[in-house]
């Protein structure tokens, strides 16, 4: 791919990689006062991840976190009992687990 500048002056004054046409230079960065207020409220990657107590109940972020926790719990439960949803070889002999449980296979 194209090489991007690595010098500090260019990185501090230009939005490197924002020129979608490939012609000309990258646009310059404006003053902080010209940026919208929501931009400063975005979470950065160096912050710890959100927890359920960090977000407002019933908000979009709350529901996302609840879905993520539910999926993690479901994945953990699937690993606790081998063969619950997927028939597999029995530990002692060649019999298979009975086809009971959630009714689908992986």
Secondary structure, DSSP 8 states (H G I E B T S, - for coil): -------HHHHHHB-TT--TTSSS---B---GGGS-GGGGGS--TTS----GGGS-TTSHHHHHHHHHHHHHHHHHHHHHSTTSSS--B-SSSS-B--S-SSS---
